[in-house]
């Protein structure tokens, strides 16, 4: 829970009622940018205090609003009470960020999503570089049968001494077959 969420749960802090949520959702679709701005500022998840998909849909929609103040307020609301790193929302937020034209809003959104996007990229790179999984078919000499110029894969469970260290063995399809 971040500092804004903790503050919202203090004794005496107001929770947004269901009626107010409905009013704010209607305001989020208003033609008046001031009403949309008010909705973006008050649909904070730390005051709504439960996950309501229509509230999240409204926040995502307001992140694409024509008025940069509404977009900034929507991102700020997400920062205050949301979970921008949730896998389910990260893709949507990244798409919205890519489309953002206002440099000030873009910098703010990048600051909010930066760590989450970096963690995801690191995890994706780690998956792509797993030992035993060549990026493209590798040809070489099989360490088991000695044939050269054949397609080989790493066999990390079999270390081969190599210049004072070890490396995973290379194995051809014939030797890998049970």
Secondary structure as GFF3:
##gff-version 3
##sequence-region A 1 178
A	DSSP	alpha_helix	3	8	.	.	.	ID=ss1
A	DSSP	alpha_helix	18	27	.	.	.	ID=ss2
A	DSSP	alpha_helix	33	42	.	.	.	ID=ss3
A	DSSP	alpha_helix	45	48	.	.	.	ID=ss4
A	DSSP	alpha_helix	53	62	.	.	.	ID=ss5
A	DSSP	alpha_helix	68	81	.	.	.	ID=ss6
A	DSSP	alpha_helix	87	99	.	.	.	ID=ss7
A	DSSP	alpha_helix	103	128	.	.	.	ID=ss8
A	DSSP	beta_strand	138	140	.	.	.	ID=ss9
A	DSSP	beta_strand	150	162	.	.	.	ID=ss10
A	DSSP	beta_strand	165	172	.	.	.	ID=ss11
A	DSSP	alpha_helix	173	176	.	.	.	ID=ss12
###
